[in-house]
Amino acid sequence: MKQLDSKGNAAILLCLVVTALFGFAAFTIDIGVVYAEKAKLANAMDAAALAGVLELPTNEVKAKTVAAEYLLKNAADLSGIIINVGSDKKSIELSGGKNVKHFFAPIIGIKESNITGSAKAVIGPAKSVTGGIRPFAVQIFDFTYGDLVTLKEDAGDGSNGNYGGISLGGRGSSVFKINALYGYGGTISVGDYIDTEPGNMAGAVNEIKDYIQSEISTFDNFPRDSIRIWTIPLVDTFQVNGRGEIKVVGFANFYVEDIQGQSGQIEIQGRFVKFVTNAEVDMNLADTGLYGAKLAK
């Protein structure tokens, strides 16, 4: 009789142990699901913040719209997330969370967990720009959105043979033309010295004109990837004789609005726009209207 009681007790104990093990394993699975969902939410918020901030500082409404679209693309629930743009229009922040339903934990009375997350992206003055830089430079000035700026002077209007052209990655009209059409692929930083490219470059500019005019857009309505948007180094001066070094003191973007000229007299004009591009950020630099973006802690 005692032997039967011992076997019965052992069976009960085994059942309890097995139940506890299964319960622990099930709860561990639910914890793993919660952590996975939290990581997914964090990644979605980061991606949304970085996408939205690209529309700043000029379009707060679109910045929020783009951020929301990226959340949806990453299967995030918008109902529990708040999107705010900073008062200076140079940051966007997302915060909030969602409920995660448990599969096994309800057995022990835990039906769901609340997870939260946050992300903030900021834009700041461009310190270094990689790719897309056009072979023109503008002497730094006080910028106002929409200002019409001459990017290349007519022959005879420049300074000592310089009409706004710069040499990037090589000299001559063929290199100049490729850089103007598609942008210089290297990196330029504030503080660098670059060479001017003397001469009118009329032959190259005529082809640039045809390329630019292949896009039908306006200053008030152009796509972010517009071929008319040029990243231009800002320099301290163009007062050099012939080919000479000039110092980069910042960057700006311009919407190329007009290329005019005949008989070798070519002038290029663009309107100043505030823009976010592929750039390293330095918050200590002066704001010249071209920004890089980064996540902020």
VEXNU-674576 format. One record per residue (C-alpha): x, y, z; residue in one letter. Coordinates in nm, 2 decimals, decimal comma, m for minus. Example, Ala and Ser with C-alpha at 12.3 -4.5 7.8 and 13.67 -1.06 7.14 Angstrom:
x:y:z:rest
1,23:m0,45:0,78:A .
1,37:m0,11:0,71:S .
// end
This chain:
x:y:z:rest
0,00:0,00:0,00:M .
0,28:0,23:0,08:K .
0,45:0,15:m0,25:Q .
0,13:0,25:m0,43:L .
0,11:0,57:m0,24:D .
0,47:0,65:m0,33:S .
0,41:0,59:m0,70:K .
0,10:0,80:m0,68:G .
0,28:1,09:m0,51:N .
0,56:1,06:m0,77:A .
0,32:1,08:m1,05:A .
0,15:1,39:m0,91:I .
0,48:1,55:m0,85:L .
0,59:1,47:m1,20:L .
0,27:1,62:m1,34:C .
0,33:1,94:m1,14:L .
0,69:1,96:m1,25:V .
0,60:1,91:m1,62:V .
0,32:2,16:m1,59:T .
0,56:2,42:m1,44:A .
0,82:2,35:m1,71:L .
0,57:2,39:m1,99:F .
0,43:2,71:m1,82:G .
0,78:2,85:m1,79:F .
0,87:2,76:m2,15:A .
0,54:2,91:m2,27:A .
0,60:3,23:m2,08:F .
0,95:3,25:m2,21:T .
0,81:3,23:m2,57:I .
0,58:3,52:m2,49:D .
0,87:3,73:m2,35:I .
1,06:3,66:m2,67:G .
0,76:3,78:m2,87:V .
0,74:4,10:m2,66:V .
1,11:4,18:m2,71:Y .
1,09:4,11:m3,08:A .
0,79:4,35:m3,11:E .
0,97:4,61:m2,91:K .
1,27:4,60:m3,14:A .
1,04:4,61:m3,45:K .
0,86:4,92:m3,31:L .
1,20:5,09:m3,23:A .
1,32:5,02:m3,59:N .
1,00:5,15:m3,74:A .
1,02:5,47:m3,53:M .
1,38:5,53:m3,63:D .
1,31:5,48:m4,00:A .
1,00:5,70:m3,98:A .
1,18:5,98:m3,80:A .
1,47:5,98:m4,05:L .
1,23:5,98:m4,34:A .
1,01:6,26:m4,20:G .
1,29:6,49:m4,11:V .
1,40:6,51:m4,47:L .
1,10:6,73:m4,54:E .
1,21:6,99:m4,28:L .
1,25:7,27:m4,23:P .
1,02:7,39:m4,50:T .
0,72:7,14:m4,49:N .
0,61:7,04:m4,14:E .
0,28:6,88:m4,26:V .
0,46:6,67:m4,52:K .
0,72:6,57:m4,26:A .
0,45:6,42:m4,04:K .
0,28:6,26:m4,33:T .
0,59:6,09:m4,45:V .
0,67:5,97:m4,10:A .
0,33:5,82:m4,07:A .
0,36:5,65:m4,41:E .
0,69:5,49:m4,30:Y .
0,53:5,36:m3,98:L .
0,26:5,19:m4,19:L .
0,52:5,04:m4,42:K .
0,68:4,88:m4,12:N .
0,34:4,75:m3,99:A .
0,33:4,99:m3,69:A .
0,00:5,08:m3,54:D .
m0,05:5,46:m3,58:L .
m0,32:5,49:m3,32:S .
m0,08:5,47:m3,03:G .
0,20:5,69:m3,17:I .
0,23:6,07:m3,15:I .
0,44:6,26:m3,41:I .
0,56:6,61:m3,32:N .
0,78:6,86:m3,51:V .
1,01:7,08:m3,31:G .
0,93:7,45:m3,28:S .
1,24:7,54:m3,48:D .
1,12:7,30:m3,76:K .
1,46:7,12:m3,74:K .
1,35:6,80:m3,55:S .
1,08:6,54:m3,55:I .
1,00:6,31:m3,26:E .
0,78:6,00:m3,23:L .
0,66:5,85:m2,91:S .
0,40:5,60:m2,80:G .
0,35:5,23:m2,80:G .
0,12:4,93:m2,86:K .
m0,03:4,63:m2,69:N .
0,12:4,29:m2,75:V .
m0,12:3,99:m2,70:K .
0,03:3,68:m2,53:H .
m0,02:3,33:m2,66:F .
0,05:3,12:m2,35:F .
0,08:3,36:m2,05:A .
m0,30:3,40:m2,02:P .
m0,28:3,05:m1,86:I .
m0,13:3,23:m1,56:I .
m0,35:3,54:m1,59:G .
m0,12:3,76:m1,81:I .
m0,31:3,85:m2,13:K .
m0,10:4,12:m2,28:E .
0,20:4,36:m2,24:S .
0,23:4,72:m2,32:N .
0,55:4,82:m2,51:I .
0,66:5,18:m2,57:T .
0,93:5,34:m2,78:G .
1,05:5,68:m2,90:S .
1,27:5,82:m3,17:A .
1,40:6,16:m3,26:K .
1,57:6,28:m3,57:A .
1,73:6,62:m3,62:V .
1,88:6,82:m3,90:I .
2,19:7,04:m3,87:G .
2,43:7,24:m4,09:P .
2,62:7,02:m4,34:A .
2,99:6,99:m4,25:K .
3,08:6,74:m4,52:S .
2,89:6,65:m4,84:V .
2,95:6,32:m5,03:T .
2,83:6,30:m5,39:G .
2,61:6,52:m5,60:G .
2,83:6,84:m5,56:I .
2,82:7,06:m5,88:R .
3,13:7,23:m6,01:P .
3,02:7,58:m5,92:F .
3,07:7,79:m5,61:A .
2,89:8,09:m5,47:V .
3,04:8,35:m5,24:Q .
2,86:8,32:m4,90:I .
2,58:8,57:m4,84:F .
2,27:8,62:m4,62:D .
2,02:8,37:m4,76:F .
1,65:8,42:m4,80:T .
1,43:8,13:m4,93:Y .
1,37:8,19:m5,31:G .
1,65:8,43:m5,37:D .
1,76:8,43:m5,73:L .
2,14:8,37:m5,73:V .
2,38:8,37:m6,02:T .
2,57:8,04:m6,01:L .
2,78:8,11:m6,32:K .
2,86:8,45:m6,46:E .
2,86:8,56:m6,82:D .
3,21:8,57:m6,97:A .
3,35:8,91:m6,88:G .
3,13:8,95:m6,56:D .
3,35:8,73:m6,34:G .
3,67:8,80:m6,15:S .
4,01:8,76:m6,32:N .
3,90:8,49:m6,56:G .
3,67:8,31:m6,31:N .
3,30:8,29:m6,37:Y .
3,18:8,06:m6,09:G .
3,33:7,73:m6,20:G .
3,54:7,51:m5,97:I .
3,76:7,21:m6,04:S .
3,65:6,89:m5,86:L .
3,84:6,57:m5,91:G .
4,02:6,69:m6,22:G .
4,06:6,98:m6,46:R .
3,92:7,06:m6,80:G .
3,58:7,09:m6,97:S .
3,52:6,71:m6,99:S .
3,55:6,66:m6,61:V .
3,36:6,98:m6,55:F .
3,07:6,87:m6,77:K .
3,04:6,53:m6,60:I .
3,04:6,69:m6,26:N .
2,78:6,94:m6,37:A .
2,55:6,68:m6,52:L .
2,57:6,41:m6,25:Y .
2,75:6,57:m5,95:G .
3,10:6,51:m5,82:Y .
3,11:6,18:m5,64:G .
3,38:6,26:m5,38:G .
3,36:6,44:m5,04:T .
3,41:6,80:m4,97:I .
3,41:6,95:m4,62:S .
3,39:7,29:m4,46:V .
3,74:7,42:m4,43:G .
3,87:7,25:m4,75:D .
4,04:7,45:m5,02:Y .
3,93:7,39:m5,38:I .
4,06:7,52:m5,71:D .
3,87:7,76:m5,94:T .
3,81:7,65:m6,30:E .
3,89:7,95:m6,51:P .
3,72:8,01:m6,85:G .
3,36:8,03:m6,97:N .
3,31:7,65:m7,03:M .
3,05:7,74:m7,29:A .
3,06:7,41:m7,48:G .
3,00:7,21:m7,16:A .
2,73:7,45:m7,04:V .
2,52:7,41:m7,36:N .
2,49:7,04:m7,29:E .
2,41:7,11:m6,93:I .
2,13:7,34:m7,04:K .
1,98:7,06:m7,26:D .
1,99:6,82:m6,97:Y .
1,83:7,06:m6,72:I .
1,55:7,15:m6,96:Q .
1,46:6,79:m7,00:S .
1,28:6,81:m6,66:E .
0,96:7,00:m6,66:I .
0,92:7,14:m6,31:S .
0,90:7,47:m6,13:T .
1,05:7,62:m5,82:F .
0,72:7,59:m5,64:D .
0,67:7,22:m5,75:N .
0,97:6,99:m5,80:F .
1,05:6,64:m5,68:P .
1,31:6,57:m5,41:R .
1,53:6,40:m5,67:D .
1,50:6,68:m5,92:S .
1,79:6,71:m6,16:I .
1,75:7,09:m6,12:R .
1,85:7,07:m5,75:I .
2,22:7,14:m5,72:W .
2,44:7,12:m5,41:T .
2,69:7,41:m5,43:I .
2,99:7,49:m5,21:P .
2,99:7,83:m5,05:L .
3,32:8,01:m5,05:V .
3,48:8,31:m4,87:D .
3,58:8,48:m5,20:T .
3,63:8,45:m5,57:F .
3,90:8,72:m5,58:Q .
4,18:8,51:m5,72:V .
4,39:8,55:m6,04:N .
4,32:8,27:m6,29:G .
4,33:7,93:m6,13:R .
4,36:7,96:m5,75:G .
4,25:7,82:m5,42:E .
3,93:7,93:m5,25:I .
3,81:7,82:m4,91:K .
3,48:7,63:m4,85:V .
3,29:7,79:m4,57:V .
2,95:7,61:m4,61:G .
2,70:7,45:m4,85:F .
2,37:7,55:m5,01:A .
2,12:7,41:m5,25:N .
1,97:7,58:m5,55:F .
1,69:7,51:m5,79:Y .
1,84:7,58:m6,13:V .
1,58:7,80:m6,29:E .
1,74:7,94:m6,60:D .
2,04:7,89:m6,83:I .
2,08:8,17:m7,07:Q .
2,33:8,27:m7,33:G .
2,45:8,29:m7,68:Q .
2,78:8,33:m7,87:S .
2,97:8,19:m7,57:G .
2,81:8,42:m7,31:Q .
2,65:8,17:m7,07:I .
2,48:8,25:m6,74:E .
2,32:8,01:m6,49:I .
2,08:8,12:m6,23:Q .
1,92:7,93:m5,94:G .
1,69:8,00:m5,65:R .
1,80:7,92:m5,30:F .
1,62:7,64:m5,12:V .
1,65:7,48:m4,78:K .
1,73:7,12:m4,82:F .
1,84:6,80:m4,64:V .
2,10:6,58:m4,82:T .
2,36:6,31:m4,76:N .
2,58:6,51:m4,53:A .
2,77:6,49:m4,20:E .
2,62:6,72:m3,94:V .
2,80:6,98:m3,73:D .
2,56:7,17:m3,50:M .
2,83:7,43:m3,43:N .
2,84:7,56:m3,79:L .
2,65:7,85:m3,92:A .
2,31:7,77:m4,08:D .
2,35:7,81:m4,46:T .
2,04:7,62:m4,55:G .
2,18:7,28:m4,64:L .
2,15:7,01:m4,38:Y .
2,23:6,66:m4,29:G .
2,01:6,44:m4,08:A .
2,08:6,21:m3,79:K .
1,90:6,03:m3,50:L .
1,93:6,21:m3,17:A .
1,95:6,03:m2,84:K .
// end
